[in-house]
């Protein structure tokens, strides 16, 4: 993998006034069939959370999805 997508991205959103402590994790992983999976994991900090895996035909497609999700989460207050 190339660029900044080779290492997982971990974002946090913490707001004590709303009792909010969340995380959002993005990572890419190659499959055995030459595709690329975008793995998203989210939930409350300290817990396992939920996980979703989306598989893309190319790394470029997965990178675009990664960038879109990162933009959305940062707009919602994740840092």
Biopython code that builds the backbone (N, CA, C, O; Angstrom):
import numpy as np
from Bio.PDB.StructureBuilder import StructureBuilder

atoms = [
    (1, "UNK", "N", (0.831, -1.173, 0.000)),
    (1, "UNK", "CA", (0.000, 0.000, 0.000)),
    (1, "UNK", "C", (0.877, 1.239, 0.000)),
    (1, "UNK", "O", (2.010, 1.233, 0.483)),
    (2, "UNK", "N", (0.335, 2.260, -0.538)),
    (2, "UNK", "CA", (1.114, 3.481, -0.665)),
    (2, "UNK", "C", (0.500, 4.605, 0.137)),
    (2, "UNK", "O", (-0.671, 4.554, 0.513)),
    (3, "UNK", "N", (1.303, 5.620, 0.395)),
    (3, "UNK", "CA", (0.808, 6.830, 1.022)),
    (3, "UNK", "C", (0.413, 6.668, 2.472)),
    (3, "UNK", "O", (0.867, 5.759, 3.167)),
    (4, "UNK", "N", (-0.452, 7.581, 2.914)),
    (4, "UNK", "CA", (-0.843, 7.616, 4.319)),
    (4, "UNK", "C", (-1.849, 6.527, 4.671)),
    (4, "UNK", "O", (-2.214, 6.383, 5.838)),
    (5, "UNK", "N", (-2.299, 5.769, 3.697)),
    (5, "UNK", "CA", (-3.294, 4.742, 3.959)),
    (5, "UNK", "C", (-2.680, 3.427, 4.441)),
    (5, "UNK", "O", (-3.412, 2.486, 4.747)),
    (6, "UNK", "N", (-1.348, 3.347, 4.514)),
    (6, "UNK", "CA", (-0.703, 2.106, 4.935)),
    (6, "UNK", "C", (-0.786, 1.897, 6.452)),
    (6, "UNK", "O", (-0.641, 0.772, 6.931)),
    (7, "UNK", "N", (-1.016, 2.970, 7.201)),
    (7, "UNK", "CA", (-1.165, 2.842, 8.651)),
    (7, "UNK", "C", (-2.602, 3.163, 9.047)),
    (7, "UNK", "O", (-3.218, 4.046, 8.449)),
    (8, "UNK", "N", (-3.140, 2.477, 10.024)),
    (8, "UNK", "CA", (-4.517, 2.741, 10.448)),
    (8, "UNK", "C", (-4.696, 4.166, 10.975)),
    (8, "UNK", "O", (-3.775, 4.752, 11.544)),
    (9, "UNK", "N", (-5.878, 4.701, 10.778)),
    (9, "UNK", "CA", (-6.220, 6.022, 11.278)),
    (9, "UNK", "C", (-7.190, 5.855, 12.426)),
    (9, "UNK", "O", (-8.247, 5.244, 12.264)),
    (10, "UNK", "N", (-6.841, 6.393, 13.592)),
    (10, "UNK", "CA", (-7.712, 6.302, 14.762)),
    (10, "UNK", "C", (-8.140, 7.709, 15.149)),
    (10, "UNK", "O", (-7.303, 8.553, 15.468)),
    (11, "UNK", "N", (-9.430, 7.956, 15.122)),
    (11, "UNK", "CA", (-10.005, 9.246, 15.472)),
    (11, "UNK", "C", (-10.783, 9.126, 16.773)),
    (11, "UNK", "O", (-11.327, 8.064, 17.077)),
    (12, "UNK", "N", (-10.837, 10.206, 17.539)),
    (12, "UNK", "CA", (-11.564, 10.234, 18.807)),
    (12, "UNK", "C", (-12.515, 11.419, 18.827)),
    (12, "UNK", "O", (-12.255, 12.453, 18.210)),
    (13, "UNK", "N", (-13.602, 11.257, 19.533)),
    (13, "UNK", "CA", (-14.521, 12.370, 19.794)),
    (13, "UNK", "C", (-14.923, 12.269, 21.257)),
    (13, "UNK", "O", (-15.629, 11.345, 21.659)),
    (14, "UNK", "N", (-14.469, 13.222, 22.039)),
    (14, "UNK", "CA", (-14.710, 13.201, 23.479)),
    (14, "UNK", "C", (-15.392, 14.508, 23.880)),
    (14, "UNK", "O", (-14.888, 15.597, 23.605)),
    (15, "UNK", "N", (-16.542, 14.381, 24.533)),
    (15, "UNK", "CA", (-17.293, 15.534, 25.037)),
    (15, "UNK", "C", (-17.864, 15.151, 26.399)),
    (15, "UNK", "O", (-18.924, 14.530, 26.474)),
    (16, "UNK", "N", (-17.162, 15.519, 27.483)),
    (16, "UNK", "CA", (-17.614, 15.125, 28.827)),
    (16, "UNK", "C", (-18.999, 15.658, 29.187)),
    (16, "UNK", "O", (-19.714, 15.023, 29.962)),
    (17, "UNK", "N", (-19.394, 16.816, 28.638)),
    (17, "UNK", "CA", (-20.707, 17.380, 28.974)),
    (17, "UNK", "C", (-21.843, 16.520, 28.434)),
    (17, "UNK", "O", (-22.955, 16.554, 28.962)),
    (18, "UNK", "N", (-21.565, 15.743, 27.375)),
    (18, "UNK", "CA", (-22.582, 14.865, 26.786)),
    (18, "UNK", "C", (-22.305, 13.391, 27.084)),
    (18, "UNK", "O", (-22.952, 12.503, 26.529)),
    (19, "UNK", "N", (-21.334, 13.143, 27.967)),
    (19, "UNK", "CA", (-20.920, 11.777, 28.311)),
    (19, "UNK", "C", (-20.563, 10.993, 27.048)),
    (19, "UNK", "O", (-20.939, 9.831, 26.891)),
    (20, "UNK", "N", (-19.829, 11.654, 26.155)),
    (20, "UNK", "CA", (-19.467, 11.056, 24.877)),
    (20, "UNK", "C", (-17.966, 10.788, 24.834)),
    (20, "UNK", "O", (-17.155, 11.688, 25.056)),
    (21, "UNK", "N", (-17.613, 9.549, 24.546)),
    (21, "UNK", "CA", (-16.217, 9.154, 24.369)),
    (21, "UNK", "C", (-16.205, 8.069, 23.297)),
    (21, "UNK", "O", (-16.330, 6.881, 23.598)),
    (22, "UNK", "N", (-16.054, 8.488, 22.054)),
    (22, "UNK", "CA", (-16.157, 7.561, 20.917)),
    (22, "UNK", "C", (-14.844, 7.480, 20.155)),
    (22, "UNK", "O", (-14.012, 8.386, 20.209)),
    (23, "UNK", "N", (-14.684, 6.374, 19.446)),
    (23, "UNK", "CA", (-13.540, 6.212, 18.554)),
    (23, "UNK", "C", (-14.038, 5.765, 17.187)),
    (23, "UNK", "O", (-15.134, 5.221, 17.051)),
    (24, "UNK", "N", (-13.206, 6.008, 16.178)),
    (24, "UNK", "CA", (-13.491, 5.571, 14.808)),
    (24, "UNK", "C", (-12.162, 5.174, 14.203)),
    (24, "UNK", "O", (-11.228, 5.977, 14.191)),
    (25, "UNK", "N", (-12.055, 3.963, 13.705)),
    (25, "UNK", "CA", (-10.803, 3.424, 13.189)),
    (25, "UNK", "C", (-10.974, 3.037, 11.729)),
    (25, "UNK", "O", (-11.936, 2.355, 11.375)),
    (26, "UNK", "N", (-10.045, 3.471, 10.875)),
    (26, "UNK", "CA", (-10.030, 3.117, 9.454)),
    (26, "UNK", "C", (-8.715, 2.415, 9.130)),
    (26, "UNK", "O", (-7.646, 2.862, 9.548)),
    (27, "UNK", "N", (-8.796, 1.321, 8.388)),
    (27, "UNK", "CA", (-7.576, 0.649, 7.937)),
    (27, "UNK", "C", (-7.853, -0.057, 6.613)),
    (27, "UNK", "O", (-8.993, -0.401, 6.301)),
    (28, "UNK", "N", (-6.791, -0.263, 5.844)),
    (28, "UNK", "CA", (-6.879, -0.976, 4.571)),
    (28, "UNK", "C", (-6.117, -2.289, 4.684)),
    (28, "UNK", "O", (-5.096, -2.376, 5.365)),
    (29, "UNK", "N", (-6.633, -3.309, 4.005)),
    (29, "UNK", "CA", (-5.983, -4.612, 4.034)),
    (29, "UNK", "C", (-6.213, -5.286, 2.685)),
    (29, "UNK", "O", (-7.332, -5.297, 2.171)),
    (30, "UNK", "N", (-5.144, -5.849, 2.112)),
    (30, "UNK", "CA", (-5.264, -6.579, 0.857)),
    (30, "UNK", "C", (-5.901, -7.939, 1.112)),
    (30, "UNK", "O", (-5.649, -8.573, 2.136)),
    (31, "UNK", "N", (-6.733, -8.381, 0.164)),
    (31, "UNK", "CA", (-7.352, -9.694, 0.276)),
    (31, "UNK", "C", (-6.519, -10.708, -0.504)),
    (31, "UNK", "O", (-5.581, -10.333, -1.207)),
    (32, "UNK", "N", (-6.854, -11.965, -0.385)),
    (32, "UNK", "CA", (-6.146, -13.014, -1.109)),
    (32, "UNK", "C", (-6.437, -12.984, -2.610)),
    (32, "UNK", "O", (-5.725, -13.611, -3.395)),
    (33, "UNK", "N", (-7.472, -12.261, -3.005)),
    (33, "UNK", "CA", (-7.890, -12.239, -4.400)),
    (33, "UNK", "C", (-7.483, -10.964, -5.120)),
    (33, "UNK", "O", (-8.002, -10.674, -6.198)),
    (34, "UNK", "N", (-6.560, -10.195, -4.543)),
    (34, "UNK", "CA", (-6.042, -8.998, -5.179)),
    (34, "UNK", "C", (-6.901, -7.765, -4.993)),
    (34, "UNK", "O", (-6.639, -6.734, -5.611)),
    (35, "UNK", "N", (-7.906, -7.847, -4.168)),
    (35, "UNK", "CA", (-8.748, -6.694, -3.889)),
    (35, "UNK", "C", (-8.249, -6.010, -2.621)),
    (35, "UNK", "O", (-7.322, -6.487, -1.966)),
    (36, "UNK", "N", (-8.876, -4.892, -2.290)),
    (36, "UNK", "CA", (-8.499, -4.157, -1.084)),
    (36, "UNK", "C", (-9.742, -3.958, -0.227)),
    (36, "UNK", "O", (-10.776, -3.508, -0.720)),
    (37, "UNK", "N", (-9.640, -4.293, 1.051)),
    (37, "UNK", "CA", (-10.757, -4.122, 1.976)),
    (37, "UNK", "C", (-10.519, -2.906, 2.851)),
    (37, "UNK", "O", (-9.429, -2.711, 3.389)),
    (38, "UNK", "N", (-11.559, -2.088, 2.984)),
    (38, "UNK", "CA", (-11.561, -0.962, 3.904)),
    (38, "UNK", "C", (-12.276, -1.433, 5.160)),
    (38, "UNK", "O", (-13.455, -1.785, 5.120)),
    (39, "UNK", "N", (-11.561, -1.436, 6.266)),
    (39, "UNK", "CA", (-12.112, -1.925, 7.526)),
    (39, "UNK", "C", (-12.405, -0.722, 8.409)),
    (39, "UNK", "O", (-11.523, 0.084, 8.707)),
    (40, "UNK", "N", (-13.667, -0.619, 8.821)),
    (40, "UNK", "CA", (-14.098, 0.461, 9.710)),
    (40, "UNK", "C", (-14.523, -0.156, 11.026)),
    (40, "UNK", "O", (-15.247, -1.151, 11.058)),
    (41, "UNK", "N", (-14.066, 0.444, 12.107)),
    (41, "UNK", "CA", (-14.477, -0.004, 13.432)),
    (41, "UNK", "C", (-14.808, 1.238, 14.250)),
    (41, "UNK", "O", (-14.062, 2.217, 14.225)),
    (42, "UNK", "N", (-15.921, 1.201, 14.974)),
    (42, "UNK", "CA", (-16.349, 2.365, 15.742)),
    (42, "UNK", "C", (-17.076, 1.929, 16.992)),
    (42, "UNK", "O", (-17.577, 0.809, 17.089)),
    (43, "UNK", "N", (-17.124, 2.844, 17.950)),
    (43, "UNK", "CA", (-17.838, 2.562, 19.189)),
    (43, "UNK", "C", (-17.358, 3.448, 20.316)),
    (43, "UNK", "O", (-16.682, 4.454, 20.101)),
    (44, "UNK", "N", (-17.720, 3.054, 21.511)),
    (44, "UNK", "CA", (-17.334, 3.788, 22.707)),
    (44, "UNK", "C", (-15.903, 3.411, 23.088)),
    (44, "UNK", "O", (-15.523, 2.242, 23.023)),
    (45, "UNK", "N", (-15.121, 4.400, 23.482)),
    (45, "UNK", "CA", (-13.740, 4.152, 23.887)),
    (45, "UNK", "C", (-13.752, 3.185, 25.070)),
    (45, "UNK", "O", (-14.506, 3.361, 26.027)),
    (46, "UNK", "N", (-12.908, 2.170, 24.986)),
    (46, "UNK", "CA", (-12.839, 1.154, 26.030)),
    (46, "UNK", "C", (-13.598, -0.106, 25.666)),
    (46, "UNK", "O", (-13.432, -1.141, 26.311)),
    (47, "UNK", "N", (-14.437, -0.027, 24.632)),
    (47, "UNK", "CA", (-15.191, -1.198, 24.190)),
    (47, "UNK", "C", (-14.699, -1.678, 22.830)),
    (47, "UNK", "O", (-13.882, -1.024, 22.182)),
    (48, "UNK", "N", (-15.200, -2.812, 22.419)),
    (48, "UNK", "CA", (-14.794, -3.373, 21.130)),
    (48, "UNK", "C", (-15.468, -2.649, 19.971)),
    (48, "UNK", "O", (-14.864, -2.481, 18.912)),
    (49, "UNK", "N", (-16.704, -2.223, 20.159)),
    (49, "UNK", "CA", (-17.416, -1.504, 19.116)),
    (49, "UNK", "C", (-17.935, -2.425, 18.029)),
    (49, "UNK", "O", (-18.027, -3.641, 18.200)),
    (50, "UNK", "N", (-18.269, -1.809, 16.911)),
    (50, "UNK", "CA", (-18.775, -2.538, 15.756)),
    (50, "UNK", "C", (-17.759, -2.476, 14.639)),
    (50, "UNK", "O", (-16.869, -1.626, 14.638)),
    (51, "UNK", "N", (-17.898, -3.390, 13.682)),
    (51, "UNK", "CA", (-16.949, -3.451, 12.585)),
    (51, "UNK", "C", (-17.693, -3.661, 11.281)),
    (51, "UNK", "O", (-18.675, -4.401, 11.220)),
    (52, "UNK", "N", (-17.210, -2.995, 10.233)),
    (52, "UNK", "CA", (-17.764, -3.171, 8.896)),
    (52, "UNK", "C", (-16.603, -3.269, 7.915)),
    (52, "UNK", "O", (-15.651, -2.494, 7.996)),
    (53, "UNK", "N", (-16.681, -4.222, 6.988)),
    (53, "UNK", "CA", (-15.639, -4.414, 5.991)),
    (53, "UNK", "C", (-16.256, -4.227, 4.612)),
    (53, "UNK", "O", (-17.243, -4.877, 4.267)),
    (54, "UNK", "N", (-15.660, -3.324, 3.822)),
    (54, "UNK", "CA", (-16.076, -3.108, 2.439)),
    (54, "UNK", "C", (-14.897, -3.470, 1.552)),
    (54, "UNK", "O", (-13.764, -3.080, 1.834)),
    (55, "UNK", "N", (-15.154, -4.207, 0.489)),
    (55, "UNK", "CA", (-14.085, -4.642, -0.399)),
    (55, "UNK", "C", (-14.196, -3.904, -1.727)),
    (55, "UNK", "O", (-15.281, -3.765, -2.292)),
    (56, "UNK", "N", (-13.049, -3.435, -2.211)),
    (56, "UNK", "CA", (-12.974, -2.663, -3.448)),
    (56, "UNK", "C", (-12.053, -3.369, -4.435)),
    (56, "UNK", "O", (-11.149, -4.105, -4.041)),
    (57, "UNK", "N", (-12.295, -3.134, -5.718)),
    (57, "UNK", "CA", (-11.502, -3.771, -6.773)),
    (57, "UNK", "C", (-10.080, -3.216, -6.827)),
    (57, "UNK", "O", (-9.147, -3.942, -7.172)),
    (58, "UNK", "N", (-9.907, -1.941, -6.492)),
    (58, "UNK", "CA", (-8.572, -1.340, -6.567)),
    (58, "UNK", "C", (-8.274, -0.541, -5.308)),
    (58, "UNK", "O", (-9.171, -0.170, -4.551)),
    (59, "UNK", "N", (-6.996, -0.291, -5.113)),
    (59, "UNK", "CA", (-6.570, 0.497, -3.964)),
    (59, "UNK", "C", (-7.033, 1.946, -4.108)),
    (59, "UNK", "O", (-7.322, 2.602, -3.108)),
    (60, "UNK", "N", (-7.105, 2.446, -5.333)),
    (60, "UNK", "CA", (-7.575, 3.816, -5.551)),
    (60, "UNK", "C", (-9.022, 3.991, -5.100)),
    (60, "UNK", "O", (-9.361, 4.997, -4.476)),
    (61, "UNK", "N", (-9.869, 3.023, -5.410)),
    (61, "UNK", "CA", (-11.267, 3.088, -4.979)),
    (61, "UNK", "C", (-11.366, 3.064, -3.453)),
    (61, "UNK", "O", (-12.139, 3.819, -2.861)),
    (62, "UNK", "N", (-10.588, 2.203, -2.831)),
    (62, "UNK", "CA", (-10.591, 2.114, -1.370)),
    (62, "UNK", "C", (-10.058, 3.402, -0.746)),
    (62, "UNK", "O", (-10.570, 3.854, 0.279)),
    (63, "UNK", "N", (-9.031, 3.994, -1.360)),
    (63, "UNK", "CA", (-8.456, 5.236, -0.842)),
    (63, "UNK", "C", (-9.462, 6.386, -0.939)),
    (63, "UNK", "O", (-9.522, 7.235, -0.050)),
    (64, "UNK", "N", (-10.244, 6.415, -2.007)),
    (64, "UNK", "CA", (-11.278, 7.453, -2.142)),
    (64, "UNK", "C", (-12.342, 7.296, -1.059)),
    (64, "UNK", "O", (-12.793, 8.282, -0.477)),
    (65, "UNK", "N", (-12.739, 6.063, -0.794)),
    (65, "UNK", "CA", (-13.729, 5.811, 0.259)),
    (65, "UNK", "C", (-13.162, 6.206, 1.618)),
    (65, "UNK", "O", (-13.862, 6.804, 2.435)),
    (66, "UNK", "N", (-11.900, 5.873, 1.862)),
    (66, "UNK", "CA", (-11.211, 6.242, 3.109)),
    (66, "UNK", "C", (-11.248, 7.765, 3.286)),
    (66, "UNK", "O", (-11.630, 8.262, 4.345)),
    (67, "UNK", "N", (-10.850, 8.500, 2.241)),
    (67, "UNK", "CA", (-10.783, 9.956, 2.313)),
    (67, "UNK", "C", (-12.171, 10.551, 2.561)),
    (67, "UNK", "O", (-12.308, 11.503, 3.330)),
    (68, "UNK", "N", (-13.191, 9.999, 1.920)),
    (68, "UNK", "CA", (-14.559, 10.484, 2.104)),
    (68, "UNK", "C", (-15.010, 10.279, 3.551)),
    (68, "UNK", "O", (-15.574, 11.188, 4.160)),
    (69, "UNK", "N", (-14.763, 9.093, 4.099)),
    (69, "UNK", "CA", (-15.149, 8.805, 5.482)),
    (69, "UNK", "C", (-14.376, 9.673, 6.477)),
    (69, "UNK", "O", (-14.943, 10.156, 7.458)),
    (70, "UNK", "N", (-13.094, 9.865, 6.222)),
    (70, "UNK", "CA", (-12.293, 10.699, 7.112)),
    (70, "UNK", "C", (-12.820, 12.135, 7.113)),
    (70, "UNK", "O", (-12.923, 12.761, 8.168)),
    (71, "UNK", "N", (-13.150, 12.651, 5.937)),
    (71, "UNK", "CA", (-13.697, 14.007, 5.831)),
    (71, "UNK", "C", (-14.999, 14.146, 6.620)),
    (71, "UNK", "O", (-15.196, 15.121, 7.344)),
    (72, "UNK", "N", (-15.882, 13.162, 6.471)),
    (72, "UNK", "CA", (-17.170, 13.190, 7.166)),
    (72, "UNK", "C", (-16.957, 13.172, 8.679)),
    (72, "UNK", "O", (-17.563, 13.968, 9.397)),
    (73, "UNK", "N", (-16.113, 12.284, 9.163)),
    (73, "UNK", "CA", (-15.892, 12.165, 10.607)),
    (73, "UNK", "C", (-15.233, 13.412, 11.188)),
    (73, "UNK", "O", (-15.600, 13.847, 12.280)),
    (74, "UNK", "N", (-14.282, 13.986, 10.487)),
    (74, "UNK", "CA", (-13.640, 15.200, 10.995)),
    (74, "UNK", "C", (-14.637, 16.354, 11.024)),
    (74, "UNK", "O", (-14.583, 17.188, 11.927)),
    (75, "UNK", "N", (-15.542, 16.416, 10.054)),
    (75, "UNK", "CA", (-16.579, 17.444, 10.057)),
    (75, "UNK", "C", (-17.513, 17.292, 11.254)),
    (75, "UNK", "O", (-18.075, 18.274, 11.739)),
    (76, "UNK", "N", (-17.676, 16.052, 11.729)),
    (76, "UNK", "CA", (-18.556, 15.786, 12.876)),
    (76, "UNK", "C", (-17.852, 15.923, 14.223)),
    (76, "UNK", "O", (-18.439, 15.632, 15.265)),
    (77, "UNK", "N", (-16.603, 16.363, 14.203)),
    (77, "UNK", "CA", (-15.913, 16.656, 15.452)),
    (77, "UNK", "C", (-14.885, 15.632, 15.891)),
    (77, "UNK", "O", (-14.316, 15.775, 16.973)),
    (78, "UNK", "N", (-14.623, 14.605, 15.096)),
    (78, "UNK", "CA", (-13.589, 13.628, 15.446)),
    (78, "UNK", "C", (-12.221, 14.232, 15.143)),
    (78, "UNK", "O", (-12.049, 14.911, 14.131)),
    (79, "UNK", "N", (-11.257, 13.985, 16.013)),
    (79, "UNK", "CA", (-9.897, 14.521, 15.812)),
    (79, "UNK", "C", (-8.879, 13.420, 16.049)),
    (79, "UNK", "O", (-7.676, 13.655, 15.933)),
]
sb = StructureBuilder()
sb.init_structure("model")
sb.init_model(0)
sb.init_chain("A")
sb.init_seg("    ")
for serial, (resi, resn, name, xyz) in enumerate(atoms, 1):
    if name == "N":
        sb.init_residue(resn, " ", resi, " ")
    sb.init_atom(name, np.array(xyz, "f"), 0.0, 1.0, " ", f" {name:<3s}", serial, name[0])
structure = sb.get_structure()
